Amino acid sequence: MKKQNQTQEEFERIERYLDGLMDREERAVFENSLKTDKELNLRVEEVSLLRLAVEEQTLRNKLDDFHAEMLLNRPAKTIRPYIKYAVAASVALLIGFAIWLLAGQKSTEEKLFAQYFKPAPGLVTPMSTASDYEFYRGMVDYKQGKYSEAINRWEPLVKEKPENDTLNFYLGLSWLAKGEAGKAIDFLSKAVTIQNSAFIDEAWYYLGMAQLKEGRPEEAVRSFGKSNLENSRVIAGEISGTK
């Protein structure tokens, strides 16, 4: 089968579909296309498999790091006998952690956040970025999951342009991806006040996610209610259904 070229724009569109970040109108148009476009179906499947492979490789890397750390902390003469025990221990640790997650140890808000939170796709970075190098270099860091690096590049920029919706939105996302929901709320609360923002629906959605992580479900429901994204209504309904 001939492999189809895929643009960055289409890749990010498919990611929005898989992450449930399309509004109802865009999702309906996309799903209608899926019914008739076999090539689009194939590309969706390819992106889904690619994401799965990335997640699997990330887990493998973490497991390798765990093994390496254990081996480095053992005397040289005792390394070989402990290899199989290191593998067994790491597998047991992962299984135990999964069981703990599934055992209902988290609050409703924490479970919903873990289920639905995924960082939004980053913006396309031009080949030549001389005029806005720091911004686009930060965007590369963001898309690679290097959120601290992105924050360090963007925070000086937002001090110069405090009304910039893009900077406030992605800074909020970066802090939220790092688990710092309070700091994320500061930037996302600013992002939703900026008129004619291109990120208004997404900003309200992620503000709701940050409030959810902070254990502020009533505020989260209000924020989700101002977003037109499909998952906003789903999450708000689940929160309301538990009260």
C-alpha positions as CSV (number, residue, x, y, z in Angstrom):
1,M,0.0,0.0,0.0
2,K,1.4,3.4,-0.9
3,K,2.2,5.5,2.2
4,Q,0.4,8.8,2.3
5,N,2.2,12.0,3.3
6,Q,0.7,13.7,6.3
7,T,1.0,17.4,7.1
8,Q,1.6,18.7,10.6
9,E,-1.8,20.4,10.5
10,E,-3.5,17.1,9.7
11,F,-1.5,15.2,12.4
12,E,-2.6,17.8,15.0
13,R,-6.2,17.6,13.8
14,I,-6.1,13.8,14.3
15,E,-4.6,14.2,17.8
16,R,-7.4,16.6,18.7
17,Y,-9.9,14.0,17.6
18,L,-8.2,11.2,19.6
19,D,-7.9,13.4,22.7
20,G,-11.6,14.5,22.5
21,L,-10.6,18.2,22.1
22,M,-12.8,19.0,19.0
23,D,-16.0,20.9,19.5
24,R,-19.2,19.2,18.4
25,E,-19.2,20.7,14.9
26,E,-15.6,19.9,14.0
27,R,-16.0,16.4,15.4
28,A,-19.2,15.7,13.4
29,V,-17.4,16.9,10.2
30,F,-14.4,14.7,11.0
31,E,-16.4,11.6,11.7
32,N,-18.4,12.0,8.5
33,S,-15.1,12.1,6.7
34,L,-14.1,8.9,8.4
35,K,-17.1,7.1,7.0
36,T,-16.1,7.7,3.4
37,D,-12.3,8.4,3.4
38,K,-10.3,5.2,3.8
39,E,-7.0,7.0,3.6
40,L,-8.1,9.2,6.6
41,N,-9.0,6.1,8.5
42,L,-5.6,4.7,7.8
43,R,-3.9,7.9,9.0
44,V,-6.0,8.0,12.2
45,E,-4.9,4.4,12.9
46,E,-1.3,5.2,12.2
47,V,-1.3,8.2,14.6
48,S,-3.0,6.0,17.2
49,L,-0.4,3.3,16.8
50,L,2.4,5.8,16.9
51,R,1.1,7.3,20.2
52,L,0.9,3.8,21.7
53,A,4.4,3.1,20.6
54,V,5.7,6.3,22.2
55,E,4.0,5.5,25.4
56,E,5.4,1.9,25.4
57,Q,8.9,3.2,24.7
58,T,8.6,5.8,27.5
59,L,7.7,2.9,29.9
60,R,10.7,0.9,28.6
61,N,13.0,3.8,29.2
62,K,11.8,4.3,32.7
63,L,12.2,0.6,33.4
64,D,15.8,0.7,32.0
65,D,16.6,3.8,34.2
66,F,15.3,1.9,37.2
67,H,17.5,-1.1,36.4
68,A,20.5,1.0,35.8
69,E,20.1,2.9,39.1
70,M,19.8,-0.4,41.0
71,L,22.9,-1.8,39.3
72,L,25.0,1.3,39.9
73,N,24.2,1.1,43.6
74,R,25.5,-2.5,43.9
75,P,29.1,-3.5,44.4
76,A,30.7,-4.8,41.2
77,K,31.0,-8.4,42.5
78,T,27.3,-8.6,43.3
79,I,25.8,-7.2,40.1
80,R,25.1,-10.4,38.2
81,P,23.2,-12.3,40.9
82,Y,20.9,-9.3,41.4
83,I,19.9,-8.7,37.7
84,K,16.9,-11.1,37.8
85,Y,15.8,-9.7,41.1
86,A,15.9,-6.1,39.8
87,V,13.7,-7.1,36.9
88,A,11.2,-8.9,39.1
89,A,11.2,-6.0,41.6
90,S,10.5,-3.4,38.9
91,V,7.7,-5.4,37.4
92,A,6.2,-6.0,40.8
93,L,6.5,-2.3,41.5
94,L,4.6,-1.4,38.2
95,I,1.9,-4.0,38.9
96,G,1.5,-2.8,42.5
97,F,1.2,0.8,41.3
98,A,-1.4,-0.1,38.7
99,I,-3.4,-2.0,41.4
100,W,-3.2,1.0,43.7
101,L,-4.6,3.2,41.0
102,L,-7.4,0.9,40.2
103,A,-8.3,0.3,43.9
104,G,-10.1,3.7,44.1
105,Q,-7.5,5.4,46.3
106,K,-8.0,8.7,44.5
107,S,-10.8,11.2,44.8
108,T,-13.4,11.6,42.1
109,E,-11.7,14.8,41.0
110,E,-8.2,13.1,40.8
111,K,-9.7,10.2,38.8
112,L,-11.4,12.5,36.3
113,F,-8.2,14.5,35.9
114,A,-6.1,11.4,35.4
115,Q,-8.6,10.1,32.9
116,Y,-9.1,13.2,30.8
117,F,-6.0,15.3,31.0
118,K,-3.7,15.4,28.0
119,P,-1.6,18.4,27.1
120,A,-2.9,20.2,24.0
121,P,-0.9,19.8,20.8
122,G,1.8,22.4,20.3
123,L,1.8,24.9,17.4
124,V,3.6,24.3,14.2
125,T,7.2,25.7,14.4
126,P,8.4,27.4,11.2
127,M,11.7,26.3,9.6
128,S,13.1,29.8,10.1
129,T,12.3,31.3,13.5
130,A,14.9,34.1,13.7
131,S,12.3,36.8,14.7
132,D,10.6,34.8,17.5
133,Y,13.4,32.3,18.3
134,E,12.7,32.0,22.1
135,F,9.0,31.5,21.6
136,Y,9.4,28.7,19.0
137,R,12.3,27.1,20.8
138,G,10.1,26.9,23.8
139,M,7.4,25.4,21.6
140,V,9.8,22.7,20.5
141,D,10.6,22.0,24.2
142,Y,6.8,21.9,25.0
143,K,6.1,19.3,22.2
144,Q,9.0,17.2,23.5
145,G,7.5,17.2,27.1
146,K,10.3,19.5,28.4
147,Y,7.8,21.7,30.2
148,S,10.3,23.3,32.6
149,E,12.5,24.4,29.7
150,A,9.5,25.8,27.8
151,I,8.4,27.8,30.9
152,N,11.9,29.2,31.4
153,R,11.8,30.5,27.8
154,W,8.2,31.8,27.9
155,E,7.9,33.5,31.3
156,P,10.3,36.4,30.3
157,L,8.3,36.9,27.1
158,V,4.9,37.0,28.9
159,K,6.3,39.8,31.2
160,E,6.9,41.8,28.1
161,K,3.5,40.9,26.6
162,P,1.1,40.1,29.5
163,E,-1.9,40.2,27.2
164,N,-0.6,37.6,24.8
165,D,-3.2,34.8,24.7
166,T,-0.8,32.2,23.2
167,L,1.8,32.7,25.9
168,N,-0.7,32.6,28.8
169,F,-2.4,29.6,27.4
170,Y,0.7,27.5,26.8
171,L,2.4,28.6,30.1
172,G,-0.8,27.4,31.9
173,L,-0.6,24.1,30.1
174,S,3.0,23.6,30.9
175,W,2.5,24.2,34.6
176,L,-0.5,21.9,34.6
177,A,1.5,19.2,32.8
178,K,4.1,19.6,35.6
179,G,1.4,19.0,38.2
180,E,1.5,22.6,39.4
181,A,-2.3,23.3,39.1
182,G,-2.2,26.5,41.2
183,K,0.3,28.2,38.9
184,A,-1.6,26.9,35.8
185,I,-4.7,28.6,37.1
186,D,-2.9,31.9,37.3
187,F,-2.1,31.9,33.5
188,L,-5.2,30.2,32.3
189,S,-7.4,32.6,34.2
190,K,-5.6,35.4,32.4
191,A,-6.0,33.6,29.0
192,V,-9.8,33.4,29.3
193,T,-10.1,37.1,29.8
194,I,-8.2,38.1,26.6
195,Q,-10.7,39.2,23.9
196,N,-10.8,37.4,20.6
197,S,-8.4,34.7,21.8
198,A,-7.9,31.8,19.4
199,F,-7.7,29.5,22.4
200,I,-10.8,30.5,24.3
201,D,-12.6,27.1,24.3
202,E,-9.4,25.3,25.1
203,A,-8.4,27.8,27.8
204,W,-11.7,27.4,29.6
205,Y,-11.4,23.6,29.3
206,Y,-7.9,23.5,30.8
207,L,-8.8,26.0,33.5
208,G,-11.5,23.6,34.5
209,M,-9.0,20.7,34.5
210,A,-6.6,22.8,36.7
211,Q,-9.5,23.6,39.1
212,L,-10.4,19.9,39.1
213,K,-6.9,18.9,40.1
214,E,-6.9,21.6,42.8
215,G,-10.1,20.0,44.3
216,R,-12.4,22.8,43.3
217,P,-15.1,21.0,41.5
218,E,-17.8,23.7,41.6
219,E,-15.4,26.2,39.9
220,A,-14.4,23.5,37.4
221,V,-18.0,22.9,36.4
222,R,-18.5,26.6,35.8
223,S,-15.3,26.7,33.6
224,F,-16.3,23.6,31.7
225,G,-19.7,25.2,31.0
226,K,-18.0,28.1,29.2
227,S,-16.1,25.7,26.8
228,N,-17.5,24.3,23.6
229,L,-15.2,21.3,23.7
230,E,-17.0,17.9,23.8
231,N,-15.1,16.7,26.9
232,S,-16.1,19.8,28.9
233,R,-19.7,18.7,28.9
234,V,-18.8,15.1,29.7
235,I,-16.6,15.9,32.7
236,A,-19.0,18.5,34.0
237,G,-21.8,15.9,33.8
238,E,-19.7,13.3,35.7
239,I,-18.8,15.9,38.4
240,S,-22.5,16.9,38.8
241,G,-23.5,13.3,38.9
242,T,-21.4,12.5,41.9
243,K,-22.7,15.4,44.0
